Amino acid sequence: MALDAILHGFVTMNGLATSPIVLLVLAFIGAYLGSRVVEVIPFTRRIIERREAQAAAERE
């Protein structure tokens, strides 16, 4: 019984994943979430701040 529901979910997901429109929507959502995660993680934020500081120092 539960296996049928799981398999039905996989078939439905596969049907959605083959649609180009759904893939574009998922790509935009993934890009947005990825940019948000990079800002939230302190380690990556420090890397970004160092690069920005280097770029500002090179411009001066």
Secondary structure, 3 states (H helix, E strand, C coil): CHHHHHHHHHHHHHHHHCCHHHHHHHHHHHHHHHHHHHHHCHHHHHHHHHHHHHHHHHHC
